[in-house]
């Protein structure tokens, strides 16, 4: 096992947040579930940040220095280590919603996210609530079609040519 990197002002050390229960019941941080259902809760910046950090956490299980100015720039955000900024707010949202946490000078990030709570689910638009009701990681074609408003969930015919592609899995990295 290699020595864990230490943080600095413009760098953050990312580690993988291991949670056996969520890893059994949850959804891949790079999968469609996050984009469809967590996006409206976390917001777009925090969702993209979660995905970037999850890739780093999986690729470097002993910890990885993230260059904050470079990552902020890659997400289309400015960076100033002396001020509050959009990047910092996005990271704080990940902590607030339980997607990341501060642990011993590092930030542990989930690579598998929990299912939405009833409270968060109730705030989604009706079509996403319907899509969530039929969601299955094993077979999500109907849910994806409903979520993207390509079909009504009462319509039993589903055309293969209008379904979006499935995302690459972070847990497979």
C-alpha distance (Angstrom), angle and dihedral (degrees) to the residues before:
residue distance angle dihedral
X1 . . .
X2 3.81 . .
X3 3.79 125.3 .
X4 3.79 114.5 -90.1
X5 3.84 115.0 -113.4
X6 3.81 117.9 -114.6
X7 3.83 124.7 -127.1
X8 3.83 127.7 -110.3
X9 3.84 135.9 -176.0
X10 3.80 96.2 -82.8
X11 3.78 96.9 27.0
X12 3.75 132.9 68.7
X13 3.77 126.6 -162.9
X14 3.80 111.4 -132.3
X15 3.80 123.6 -161.5
X16 3.77 131.9 175.8
X17 3.81 116.1 -96.7
X18 3.79 105.5 -135.3
X19 3.81 113.1 -156.3
X20 3.82 112.3 162.0
X21 3.82 95.0 -162.6
X22 3.81 95.0 50.5
X23 3.80 90.9 41.4
X24 3.82 87.8 57.2
X25 3.83 97.8 42.7
X26 3.79 103.2 25.0
X27 3.77 138.9 82.0
X28 3.80 133.1 -105.6
X29 3.82 111.8 -92.4
X30 3.82 89.7 -132.1
X31 3.79 95.3 45.9
X32 3.76 133.0 102.5
X33 3.82 92.9 -99.7
X34 3.81 91.8 69.8
X35 3.78 93.2 46.7
X36 3.79 94.7 46.8
X37 3.78 103.4 37.5
X38 3.83 110.9 16.1
X39 3.83 95.4 42.4
X40 3.81 93.5 77.1
X41 3.81 90.3 49.5
X42 3.81 100.5 42.8
X43 3.78 98.2 32.2
X44 3.80 125.4 -127.1
X45 3.81 98.6 -79.1
X46 3.80 94.2 49.6
X47 3.82 90.9 44.7
X48 3.81 92.3 53.9
X49 3.79 90.3 44.3
X50 3.82 90.5 51.8
X51 3.79 90.4 52.5
X52 3.81 93.8 48.8
X53 3.81 92.8 46.9
X54 3.82 92.4 46.0
X55 3.80 90.6 55.7
X56 3.82 90.2 51.0
X57 3.81 91.7 47.2
X58 3.80 93.2 51.7
X59 3.80 94.8 43.1
X60 3.83 93.1 49.0
X61 3.82 109.6 35.5
X62 3.83 93.3 174.9
X63 3.79 92.3 54.9
X64 3.77 136.3 -78.4
X65 3.80 134.9 -138.0
X66 3.78 109.8 -124.2
X67 3.79 113.8 -157.1
X68 3.82 99.5 -135.3
X69 3.83 98.7 -160.2
X70 3.82 90.6 49.5
X71 3.80 93.7 46.7
X72 3.80 91.8 45.8
X73 3.80 89.6 51.5
X74 3.82 91.6 47.7
X75 3.82 88.0 55.3
X76 3.82 91.8 49.1
X77 3.81 93.8 -105.6
X78 3.77 132.7 126.8
X79 3.79 121.0 -122.2
X80 3.78 132.4 -145.7
X81 3.80 116.4 160.4
X82 3.81 91.0 -156.9
X83 3.81 97.2 56.1
X84 3.75 142.5 51.5
X85 3.78 108.6 -96.2
X86 3.80 142.3 170.9
X87 3.80 91.8 -95.4
X88 3.81 92.0 54.7
X89 3.81 91.2 46.8
X90 3.81 90.7 51.2
X91 3.79 91.0 51.0
X92 3.80 89.7 48.8
X93 3.83 90.1 52.2
X94 3.80 89.4 54.2
X95 3.80 89.0 53.5
X96 3.81 92.8 43.8
X97 3.82 92.3 52.8
X98 3.81 95.1 43.3
X99 3.81 98.2 -107.8
X100 3.81 92.6 116.6
X101 3.79 137.8 14.9
X102 3.77 138.3 -170.8
X103 3.83 112.4 -109.1
X104 3.81 124.4 174.5
X105 3.81 96.8 -34.1
X106 3.80 94.1 -39.8
X107 3.77 136.1 88.9
X108 3.79 113.8 -121.8
X109 3.79 110.7 -153.1
X110 3.78 129.3 -164.8
X111 3.78 116.8 -117.7
X112 3.79 88.8 -176.3
X113 3.80 115.7 45.3
X114 3.80 127.1 -151.4
X115 3.78 122.7 -110.6
X116 3.79 113.8 -93.4
X117 3.78 116.4 -86.3
X118 3.79 118.7 -117.8
X119 3.81 88.8 -108.6
X120 3.81 93.1 55.9
X121 3.78 93.0 41.0
X122 3.82 90.9 54.6
X123 3.82 89.8 58.6
X124 3.81 94.4 56.4
X125 3.81 121.0 98.8
X126 3.80 113.4 -91.1
X127 3.82 95.2 -106.4
X128 3.83 90.4 54.9
X129 3.80 90.7 48.1
X130 3.81 88.3 54.1
X131 3.80 91.1 46.8
X132 3.80 90.3 49.8
X133 3.80 90.4 52.3
X134 3.81 91.2 60.5
X135 3.82 96.9 35.6
X136 3.79 119.4 131.4
X137 3.80 124.8 165.8
X138 3.80 88.1 -144.6
X139 3.81 95.3 53.9
X140 3.77 115.5 9.7
X141 3.81 100.4 152.4
X142 3.81 94.8 111.0
X143 3.81 92.8 44.3
X144 3.82 91.3 49.4
X145 3.79 91.3 50.9
X146 3.81 91.7 49.7
X147 3.82 92.5 44.7
X148 3.79 91.8 51.3
X149 3.80 89.1 44.7
X150 3.80 90.6 -120.1
X151 3.78 90.5 131.8
X152 3.76 142.2 6.3
X153 3.80 113.7 -110.2
X154 3.82 89.2 -123.6
X155 3.82 90.4 59.6
X156 3.81 105.9 92.5
X157 3.82 96.5 -167.6
X158 3.80 113.2 88.1
X159 3.78 121.7 -172.9
X160 3.82 115.3 -144.9
X161 3.81 92.2 -151.5
X162 3.84 93.8 67.0
X163 3.80 100.2 49.2
X164 3.81 119.6 107.0
X165 3.79 119.3 -121.4
X166 3.82 118.1 -97.5
X167 3.83 115.0 -107.2
X168 3.80 124.5 -113.7
X169 3.80 111.7 -96.5
X170 3.83 122.9 -113.7
X171 3.78 91.1 -157.4
X172 3.79 89.0 58.5
X173 3.83 91.0 59.7
